[in-house]
Amino acid sequence: MLRDDYSVYGDLADEYQALSEAFVAYMGSSEGLATIKAAGGIVDVTSGQPWADIKGNYPIVDEDNSALTVKFGGSDSVEKIATALTADFAPKAGDFTPEHNHTGSSNAYKGLNGANSAVDDALSIMVGFASREFKDSEPANTTGVVAVDAIVAITNLENPVTNLSASDLKDIYSGEVTTWESFVERQDFDEDISVYTRDTSSGTRAGFMGKIGFDEAEADDSVLVDGFIIAGNSEIIAAVQQDEFAIGYVSLSTLDSSLFKGLSFEGVEPTEETVLSGDYLLARKFNYMLRDDYSVYGDLADEYQALSEAFVAYMGSSEGLATIKAAGGIVDVTSGTPWATVKVDHPIVDQDNSALTLKFGGSDSVEKIATALSADFAPKAGDFTPEHNHTGSSNAYKGLNGANSAVDDALSIMVGFASREFKDSEPANTTGVVAVDAIVAIVNLNNPYTNMTASALKRIYGGQVTSWSDFS
């Protein structure tokens, strides 16, 4: 950052402004970039022009500036680079005297354009540096990038821990974790990872892979790690309970922390509150779909259509929302209207429907919610018989309006659910949202890990990481 106003330097204002601007230009020259790199800054040294080609725009550097003192300050993390630059630049710019006083990034703005900018202030400077972005409360006409840098967490040479995640560091500095024990235990957890995934018809798989940045794996097994295992929701849960080194993913609605461990994602625990707040990012919607054509049911077409539509209405009632929430769906239970008020628009529920069987299917991640809803709704709707066959989100459309919609097809249904958005290739006249849900990466209770990032999960499922020790 540079000063906005050099007039405080009186008769020398023009000289100090010109020297400051020439210094900035020098930082971007071939020689300046080489100096920055040698002092530890990360720069593209090929991007600069030779100083000889640039200096013509800054005639101040050809004058005798030995009587001038240019003051530099701000971040002490940038001090090494700034000191090297001024030592290199001063002889090329009339031998001015560089003076450094690096007391912190905040003092860059303060010493230039803020509270300490007066000429006689001990913190007053002419060129300031920060090891962070300048804040909105630190405005200036001239700012720019010197270099890129990395921040490194450091420990004693005797410390056995070699890697920490952002979540780990947050836990340490917030006081959530106060000993090294759990990190050492994690480092000793060094067996190969058993990778479990859903098949390509699964909405949970599509949601999971999409959210971790592995879109190509939503419908293509060939990009997955060698030796991956395809399994259904319940099979993944069983495998993770039995295999200490397994990893899989399930719907939050099926998470049971007494049987297996749900991992935090990007440092955020999967809970209803964090999903609704938007802090937990591995989230998706549960959706429903109805048939476009009930005429395939012949004389019972009107009854089945009316019952299906009544079921959808019940899902949005006060009672329906309470059932969804109790079954693990994330909904606003205050948004519903009592069923007694809603049901008047659906006279089918007051008939004897005990001879009718209403078929539900699609996502098995939504099965728990769908089963609870149908069990709750059937006695309120003439005692129809609910029948469930949940084989995957893709089969919602297929069983309603696609390849498996014929009445005699084993996958034919009347109400379908998906744990993802319906695709453009899955059109229907009636679709909607059942609830919000989250996908949770799960591991065995003995697994010492508690958090995974999107990048880490992508590397596991893509095969770049094959052992738990690779995270240590």
Order of alpha helices (4+ residues) and beta strands (2+ residues): alpha-alpha-alpha-beta-alpha-beta-alpha-beta-alpha-alpha-beta-alpha-beta-alpha-beta-beta-beta-alpha-beta-alpha-alpha-alpha-beta-alpha-beta-alpha-beta-beta-beta-alpha
